[in-house]
Every structure is written in structure tokens, then in C-alpha cells.
Amino acid sequence: MNSEGLVTIASKHSVAGTINRLASIVSSKGLMVFARIDHGKGARDAGLELRPTELLIFGHAKGGTPLMQDRQIAGLDLPLRALAWEDERGAVWLSYQLASWVASRHGLGPRRAAAVEAIDRGLSVMCAVAVAIDLA
């Protein structure tokens, strides 16, 4: 994790495969997928080059709303997002922002600490499963 609260983990799958897996996991947990943005396609459509890069935007009002009730401007960083991207060597990564960073950035009070910790734990597990190799 760096100072901006970002976590980046290696994926065993393609960019699209990683986002597909994460979207499936998110949906199975009752969260809503709000958008999937293919930045690589957008670049190609504009006549530009970009290695595969896809963003998934997801969440649940029960998780995010209490944070915005403390500081409505936290909505700038919500809902949650995860970015799958391919580096110059062809390795695939999944990056996401911690809810604890969002809480710190927006000065959320201690009464939201348990909710923020739960969001971070859930996000960490979902992303870890998304990037892992199936052991079936």
C-alpha cells in the first residue's frame, strides 16, 4: 500500500478475466456493479494506444451511505472501484483504494470505524479471490 491508500496485487488472469471474476464475486455478495469501463477500448476508439486497463465500479448503499452521512463529500471516492491493468512486461495487476483511506481523507469520525474496517476486509477478500487461480 502506498500513501494514497492504494493496494495493488498480482493477478493470475487477464485484465478482462480479472474484472469478470471480480464482478461475479461482487454480485454474488449482494453488491451492485454500477459500471465497467474499458479504458483500453476507449483509447483505441480515440486512435491511441493503452495496454489493457479496465475499471469496475461497485458497492452497496448500506456500506457507502453511512460514510456519506458523516461527510457527504466522501461521495467523491464512493462507490468502490478496482482497476485491472497490464504492465509493460505483460503482468496483470488489480489495484483498489482502501475505505480506511477514504475515511482518513474525508475526516470521518470514529463511529464509522467498524463499518470502514468491514468494507476494507470484504474488499481485500473479494480482490484476493478474483486474482487467484482456482483450485478445483
C-alpha positions in Angstrom: 0.0 0.0 0.0 1.3 3.5 -0.7 0.5 6.8 0.9 -2.7 7.2 -1.2 -4.3 4.1 0.3 -3.9 2.0 -2.8 -3.4 -1.7 -2.7 -2.0 -3.5 -5.8 -1.9 -7.3 -6.1 -0.8 -9.6 -8.9 -3.4 -11.4 -10.9 -3.2 -14.9 -12.4 -5.7 -13.9 -15.1 -6.0 -11.5 -18.0 -7.3 -8.0 -17.3 -10.8 -8.9 -18.7 -10.7 -12.2 -16.8 -9.8 -10.4 -13.5 -12.6 -7.9 -13.9 -15.1 -10.7 -14.9 -14.2 -12.6 -11.8 -14.4 -9.6 -9.5 -17.8 -8.6 -11.0 -19.1 -12.1 -10.4 -17.8 -12.1 -6.8 -19.2 -8.6 -6.1 -22.6 -9.6 -7.5 -22.7 -12.9 -5.5 -22.1 -10.9 -2.3 -25.2 -8.7 -3.0 -23.2 -5.6 -4.1 -24.2 -3.7 -7.2 -22.0 -3.3 -10.2 -22.6 0.3 -11.3 -20.2 0.4 -14.2 -17.4 -1.3 -16.1 -15.1 0.9 -18.0 -12.7 -0.4 -20.6 -10.1 2.3 -20.8 -8.1 0.3 -23.4 -11.1 0.3 -25.7 -11.6 4.0 -25.1 -8.0 4.7 -26.1 -8.3 2.6 -29.2 -11.6 4.3 -30.2 -9.7 7.6 -29.9 -6.8 6.3 -32.1 -4.5 6.0 -29.1 -2.6 3.0 -27.5 -3.1 1.8 -24.0 -2.3 -1.6 -22.6 -5.4 -3.5 -21.3 -6.9 -1.5 -18.5 -10.4 -1.9 -17.1 -12.2 -0.3 -14.1 -15.1 -1.8 -12.1 -17.3 0.5 -10.0 -19.3 -1.3 -7.4 -20.8 -1.0 -3.9 -23.9 -1.1 -1.7 -25.8 1.8 -0.3 -25.7 0.1 3.2 -21.9 0.4 3.1 -21.3 3.8 1.5 -24.3 5.8 2.7 -23.2 5.9 6.4 -19.8 7.3 5.3 -21.5 10.0 3.3 -23.8 10.7 6.2 -20.8 11.8 8.2 -19.2 13.7 5.3 -21.2 13.9 2.1 -18.1 14.8 0.1 -16.9 11.3 0.7 -19.1 10.5 -2.3 -16.2 11.7 -4.5 -14.5 8.5 -3.6 -17.5 6.2 -3.5 -18.7 3.8 -4.7 -15.7 1.5 -4.5 -13.5 1.0 -7.6 -11.0 -1.6 -8.7 -8.7 -1.3 -11.7 -7.2 -4.3 -13.5 -4.3 -3.3 -15.7 -1.4 -4.9 -17.7 2.1 -3.6 -17.2 4.8 -3.2 -19.8 6.0 -6.8 -19.2 2.6 -8.3 -19.7 1.9 -8.9 -16.0 -1.7 -8.2 -14.8 -2.4 -6.3 -11.6 -5.5 -5.4 -9.6 -5.5 -2.1 -7.7 -8.0 -0.8 -5.3 -8.4 2.0 -2.8 -9.0 1.2 0.9 -12.1 2.6 2.6 -9.8 3.5 5.5 -8.0 5.9 3.2 -11.4 7.4 2.2 -12.3 7.8 5.8 -9.0 9.4 6.6 -9.1 11.7 3.6 -12.6 13.0 4.5 -12.1 13.0 8.3 -14.8 10.5 9.1 -15.5 10.1 12.7 -14.7 7.1 14.9 -18.3 6.0 15.0 -17.8 4.8 11.4 -14.6 2.9 12.1 -16.2 -0.5 12.4 -18.0 0.0 9.0 -14.8 1.1 7.4 -12.9 -1.9 8.7 -15.6 -4.2 7.5 -15.5 -2.7 4.0 -11.7 -3.0 3.9 -11.8 -6.6 5.0 -14.5 -7.5 2.4 -12.8 -5.7 -0.4 -9.5 -7.4 0.4 -11.0 -10.8 0.3 -13.0 -10.3 -2.8 -10.0 -8.9 -4.7 -7.7 -11.7 -3.4 -10.2 -14.3 -4.7 -10.6 -12.5 -8.0 -6.9 -12.7 -8.8 -6.2 -16.3 -7.5 -6.0 -19.5 -9.5 -9.0 -21.8 -9.0 -8.0 -24.9 -7.1 -10.9 -27.1 -8.3 
